[in-house]
């Protein structure tokens, strides 16, 4: 027989009202009591009902999504389109769960349990941003997007970030560039690390020099791209091309190049990453790596559904191919002497 809220209260030595407060995210309960109740909830595999609690055996058909990027993020429209297609095909509803994620006492598991979600998507978090161990250990089916976390009922999906940058470096090598710089993403982020690894691999694969001064730290934003490009332009020998970890940082780099009285691609070639809508609308139009965020959204729901209906489903680790979209921000160079 499934555990009830009264069973949880009895084992925890607290009132039913206290258990209810913990499950519903009230912060008036002490940390020790909350942790004790949540440990018992996990041990007894308690799943509270929300809507239609009396309909024994019925699934909630509800998924949750944790976001930190916000609904206005350029990725989200395309990602949501893929998610929506799969939700309709599978018959799920989706609810937004991130409102309380910044609270110091926030608990992923109790939030999921209180909303009776069958599984969750996690998107926009960095590795050190939140402690996901409780969520992984609770056995709640979970798919991480752009974050390489796995568990007994958890996996992830992402673009082939490293291979995409290798291809970008190879394209610049075809154009005879050898002085290639790189503007990074957020330090410690999964996508940023994979893209940087791809840059180093690309330099190695194509016999290009690795110059540490050509690595400029950014954080995916336009502002960081601008500041990073300014540092690169101040070098005694500036790069002939720069690969950026995002389209937004590429836009910032292009701004800095123009403000320095230089041109793209006349003086410096630029490659972005993402292919957000604005990439094709800026002038010159940005050469960039296209991520198929629609496919990632659709596949994430399909993977999550498999974890929900099959408790022994292996943890998925899915990598989606990318495409280099050649537009107007790269130009060929004359081969250097001796080549």
C-alpha positions as CSV (number, residue, x, y, z in Angstrom):
1,X,0.0,0.0,0.0
2,X,1.3,3.4,-0.9
3,X,2.4,5.7,2.0
4,X,0.1,8.5,3.0
5,X,0.8,11.9,4.5
6,X,-0.2,10.5,7.9
7,X,2.4,7.8,7.5
8,X,5.1,10.3,6.8
9,X,4.0,12.4,9.8
10,X,4.0,9.4,12.1
11,X,7.5,8.3,11.1
12,X,8.9,11.9,11.3
13,X,7.3,12.6,14.6
14,X,5.5,15.7,13.4
15,X,2.0,16.8,12.6
16,X,0.3,16.2,9.3
17,X,0.1,20.0,8.9
18,X,3.9,20.2,9.2
19,X,4.4,17.5,6.5
20,X,2.0,19.4,4.3
21,X,3.9,22.7,4.8
22,X,7.2,20.9,3.9
23,X,5.7,19.4,0.7
24,X,4.2,22.7,-0.3
25,X,7.5,24.7,0.1
26,X,6.7,26.7,3.2
27,X,9.8,28.3,4.7
28,X,8.4,28.5,8.2
29,X,9.5,25.0,8.9
30,X,13.0,24.5,10.4
31,X,15.7,23.2,8.1
32,X,16.3,20.1,10.3
33,X,12.6,19.2,10.3
34,X,12.3,19.9,6.5
35,X,15.4,17.7,5.8
36,X,14.1,14.9,8.0
37,X,10.6,14.9,6.4
38,X,12.1,15.0,2.9
39,X,14.4,12.0,3.7
40,X,11.4,10.0,4.9
41,X,9.4,11.1,1.9
42,X,12.2,9.8,-0.4
43,X,12.7,6.6,1.7
44,X,8.9,5.7,1.6
45,X,8.6,6.8,-2.0
46,X,5.7,9.0,-1.1
47,X,4.0,10.7,-4.1
48,X,1.3,13.3,-3.1
49,X,-1.7,13.7,-5.3
50,X,-2.8,17.2,-6.3
51,X,-5.6,17.2,-8.8
52,X,-8.0,14.2,-8.8
53,X,-6.3,12.7,-5.8
54,X,-9.1,10.2,-5.3
55,X,-8.7,8.7,-8.7
56,X,-6.4,5.9,-7.6
57,X,-4.1,4.6,-10.3
58,X,-4.5,7.6,-12.6
59,X,-1.3,9.3,-13.9
60,X,-1.0,13.0,-13.5
61,X,0.3,13.3,-17.1
62,X,2.1,16.5,-15.9
63,X,5.8,17.3,-16.4
64,X,7.7,20.2,-14.8
65,X,10.5,22.4,-16.2
66,X,13.1,24.2,-14.2
67,X,14.5,27.2,-16.0
68,X,17.1,29.9,-15.2
69,X,17.3,31.5,-18.6
70,X,13.8,33.0,-18.6
71,X,11.2,32.8,-21.3
72,X,12.7,35.6,-23.3
73,X,16.0,33.7,-24.0
74,X,16.6,33.5,-27.8
75,X,16.8,29.7,-27.5
76,X,13.5,29.2,-25.8
77,X,11.0,29.9,-28.6
78,X,12.6,27.2,-30.8
79,X,13.1,24.8,-27.8
80,X,9.5,25.3,-26.7
81,X,8.3,24.6,-30.2
82,X,9.9,21.1,-30.1
83,X,8.7,20.5,-26.5
84,X,5.2,21.5,-27.4
85,X,5.1,19.1,-30.4
86,X,6.2,16.2,-28.2
87,X,3.9,17.1,-25.3
88,X,0.9,17.0,-27.7
89,X,2.0,13.7,-29.2
90,X,2.4,12.1,-25.7
91,X,-0.6,13.8,-24.0
92,X,1.4,15.6,-21.3
93,X,0.9,19.1,-19.7
94,X,3.9,21.2,-18.7
95,X,4.2,23.4,-15.6
96,X,6.9,26.0,-14.8
97,X,8.7,25.2,-11.6
98,X,11.6,27.6,-11.2
99,X,9.9,30.5,-9.2
100,X,11.5,29.5,-5.9
101,X,14.9,28.2,-7.1
102,X,16.9,31.2,-5.8
103,X,15.6,30.7,-2.2
104,X,18.5,29.4,0.1
105,X,16.2,26.7,1.5
106,X,14.8,25.6,-1.9
107,X,14.4,21.9,-2.4
108,X,13.9,20.5,-5.9
109,X,12.4,17.2,-4.7
110,X,9.7,18.8,-2.5
111,X,8.8,21.2,-5.3
112,X,8.3,18.2,-7.7
113,X,6.4,16.2,-5.2
114,X,4.1,19.0,-4.2
115,X,3.1,19.6,-7.9
116,X,2.8,15.8,-8.6
117,X,4.9,16.0,-11.7
118,X,5.9,12.6,-13.3
119,X,9.2,14.0,-14.6
120,X,11.1,17.2,-15.1
121,X,13.3,19.0,-17.6
122,X,16.2,21.1,-16.3
123,X,17.5,23.8,-18.6
124,X,19.8,26.8,-18.2
125,X,21.7,25.7,-15.1
126,X,25.5,25.6,-14.7
127,X,27.2,22.8,-12.9
128,X,27.8,24.7,-9.7
129,X,24.6,26.7,-9.7
130,X,22.4,24.2,-7.8
131,X,22.8,20.9,-5.9
132,X,21.0,18.4,-8.0
133,X,22.0,15.3,-5.9
134,X,18.6,15.2,-4.0
135,X,16.8,15.3,-7.3
136,X,18.9,12.6,-8.8
137,X,18.7,10.4,-5.7
138,X,14.9,10.7,-5.4
139,X,14.4,8.7,-8.6
140,X,12.3,11.4,-10.3
141,X,12.7,11.0,-14.0
142,X,14.8,13.9,-15.2
143,X,16.3,15.1,-18.5
144,X,18.9,17.8,-18.3
145,X,19.4,20.0,-21.4
146,X,23.0,21.2,-21.9
147,X,24.1,19.8,-18.6
148,X,25.9,16.4,-18.4
149,X,24.2,15.0,-15.3
150,X,23.0,11.4,-15.1
151,X,21.4,9.2,-12.5
152,X,19.4,6.0,-12.2
153,X,16.4,7.7,-13.8
154,X,18.1,10.8,-15.2
155,X,20.0,11.7,-18.4
156,X,20.9,14.6,-20.7
157,X,20.7,15.9,-24.2
158,X,22.9,18.5,-25.9
159,X,24.3,19.6,-29.2
160,X,27.6,18.3,-30.4
161,X,29.4,21.3,-29.0
162,X,33.0,20.2,-29.4
163,X,32.6,18.8,-33.0
164,X,30.8,22.0,-34.0
165,X,33.8,24.2,-33.0
166,X,36.3,21.8,-34.7
167,X,34.3,22.3,-37.9
168,X,34.4,26.1,-37.4
169,X,38.1,26.1,-37.0
170,X,38.5,23.8,-40.0
171,X,36.4,26.3,-42.1
172,X,38.7,29.1,-41.1
173,X,41.8,27.0,-41.9
174,X,40.3,26.5,-45.4
175,X,40.2,30.3,-45.7
176,X,44.0,30.3,-44.8
177,X,43.5,31.8,-41.3
178,X,46.2,30.9,-38.8
179,X,45.8,33.6,-36.1
180,X,42.5,32.4,-34.7
181,X,41.2,33.6,-31.3
182,X,38.4,32.2,-29.1
183,X,35.9,34.0,-26.8
184,X,34.8,31.6,-24.2
185,X,31.5,31.0,-22.5
186,X,30.8,31.0,-18.7
187,X,33.7,29.3,-16.9
188,X,32.7,25.9,-15.7
189,X,29.6,25.6,-17.9
190,X,29.2,22.3,-19.7
191,X,28.6,23.9,-23.1
192,X,31.4,26.4,-22.6
193,X,33.8,23.6,-21.7
194,X,32.9,21.4,-24.6
195,X,33.2,24.3,-27.1
196,X,36.6,25.3,-25.7
197,X,37.7,21.7,-25.9
198,X,36.6,21.7,-29.5
199,X,38.6,24.8,-30.2
200,X,41.8,23.2,-28.8
201,X,41.1,20.0,-30.7
202,X,40.5,22.0,-33.9
203,X,43.8,23.8,-33.6
204,X,45.6,20.5,-33.1
205,X,43.7,18.7,-35.9
206,X,44.5,21.4,-38.4
207,X,48.1,22.1,-37.3
208,X,47.3,25.6,-36.1
209,X,49.2,27.4,-33.4
210,X,47.7,27.6,-29.9
211,X,48.4,31.1,-28.6
212,X,47.2,31.5,-25.0
213,X,46.8,35.3,-25.5
214,X,44.2,34.5,-28.1
215,X,41.9,33.0,-25.5
216,X,39.6,35.7,-24.1
217,X,37.1,35.0,-21.3
218,X,33.4,35.7,-21.9
219,X,30.1,34.6,-20.5
220,X,27.9,34.2,-23.7
221,X,26.6,37.8,-23.4
222,X,27.0,40.6,-25.9
223,X,28.7,42.8,-23.3
224,X,31.3,40.1,-22.5
225,X,31.9,39.6,-26.2
226,X,32.6,43.3,-26.6
227,X,35.0,43.4,-23.7
228,X,36.8,40.2,-24.8
229,X,37.3,41.5,-28.3
230,X,38.7,44.8,-27.0
231,X,41.4,42.8,-25.2
232,X,42.2,40.8,-28.3
233,X,42.4,44.0,-30.4
234,X,44.9,45.5,-27.9
235,X,47.4,42.7,-28.5
236,X,50.6,43.5,-30.4
237,X,49.5,41.1,-33.1
238,X,45.8,40.9,-33.3
239,X,44.0,37.7,-34.6
240,X,42.7,37.5,-38.1
241,X,39.6,35.6,-37.0
242,X,37.7,34.9,-33.8
243,X,35.4,32.0,-32.9
244,X,32.7,33.0,-30.2
245,X,30.9,30.7,-27.8
246,X,27.5,32.3,-28.7
247,X,25.9,34.6,-31.3
248,X,25.4,37.2,-28.6
249,X,29.1,37.3,-27.8
250,X,29.8,37.4,-31.5
251,X,27.5,40.5,-31.9
252,X,29.5,42.1,-29.1
253,X,32.8,41.2,-30.8
254,X,31.5,42.8,-34.1
255,X,30.5,45.9,-32.2
256,X,34.0,46.2,-30.7
257,X,35.7,45.7,-34.1
258,X,33.6,48.4,-35.7
259,X,34.1,50.8,-32.8
260,X,37.9,50.3,-33.3
261,X,37.5,51.5,-36.9
262,X,38.0,48.1,-38.3
263,X,35.6,46.0,-40.4
264,X,34.1,42.5,-40.4
265,X,35.2,40.5,-42.3
266,X,37.6,42.9,-44.0
267,X,40.0,43.1,-41.0
268,X,38.7,40.3,-38.7
269,X,36.5,37.3,-39.5
270,X,33.9,36.3,-36.9
271,X,32.0,33.0,-36.2
272,X,29.2,32.7,-33.7
273,X,27.4,29.8,-32.1
274,X,23.6,29.2,-31.9
275,X,22.1,30.7,-35.1
276,X,19.4,32.7,-33.2
277,X,17.1,34.6,-35.5
278,X,19.1,37.8,-35.3
279,X,22.2,36.1,-36.7
280,X,20.8,36.2,-40.2
281,X,19.5,39.8,-39.8
282,X,22.6,41.6,-38.7
283,X,24.9,43.2,-41.3
284,X,27.1,41.6,-42.3
285,X,25.0,38.4,-41.6
286,X,26.8,36.2,-39.1
287,X,28.5,32.9,-40.0
288,X,27.6,30.7,-37.1
289,X,26.9,27.2,-35.8
290,X,23.3,26.2,-36.0
291,X,21.9,24.3,-33.0
292,X,18.7,22.4,-33.7
293,X,16.9,23.5,-30.5
294,X,13.5,22.3,-31.9
295,X,14.9,18.8,-32.2
296,X,16.5,19.0,-28.7
297,X,13.2,20.1,-27.2
298,X,11.2,17.4,-28.9
299,X,13.7,14.7,-28.2
300,X,14.0,15.8,-24.5
301,X,10.3,15.1,-24.0
302,X,10.5,11.7,-25.8
303,X,13.5,10.7,-23.6
304,X,11.7,11.8,-20.5
305,X,8.6,9.8,-21.4
306,X,10.7,6.7,-21.8
307,X,12.2,7.2,-18.4
308,X,8.7,7.6,-16.9
309,X,7.0,4.5,-18.5
310,X,10.1,2.2,-18.1
311,X,11.7,2.4,-14.7
312,X,14.7,0.3,-15.9
313,X,15.3,2.5,-19.0
314,X,19.1,3.2,-19.3
315,X,20.1,6.8,-18.6
316,X,20.2,8.6,-21.9
317,X,23.1,10.6,-23.1
318,X,22.1,12.1,-26.4
319,X,24.1,14.4,-28.6
320,X,22.4,16.2,-31.5
321,X,24.4,17.2,-34.6
322,X,25.0,20.8,-35.6
323,X,25.5,22.7,-38.8
324,X,27.9,25.4,-39.8
325,X,25.9,28.2,-41.5
326,X,28.2,30.2,-43.8
327,X,27.0,33.8,-44.3
328,X,29.1,37.0,-44.6
329,X,31.4,37.4,-41.6
330,X,34.4,35.4,-42.8
331,X,36.8,36.1,-45.7
332,X,39.7,34.2,-47.2
333,X,43.3,35.3,-46.3
334,X,46.4,35.2,-48.5
335,X,48.6,32.2,-47.5
336,X,51.4,33.3,-45.2
337,X,55.0,33.1,-46.4
338,X,56.3,29.5,-46.4
339,X,52.9,27.8,-46.7
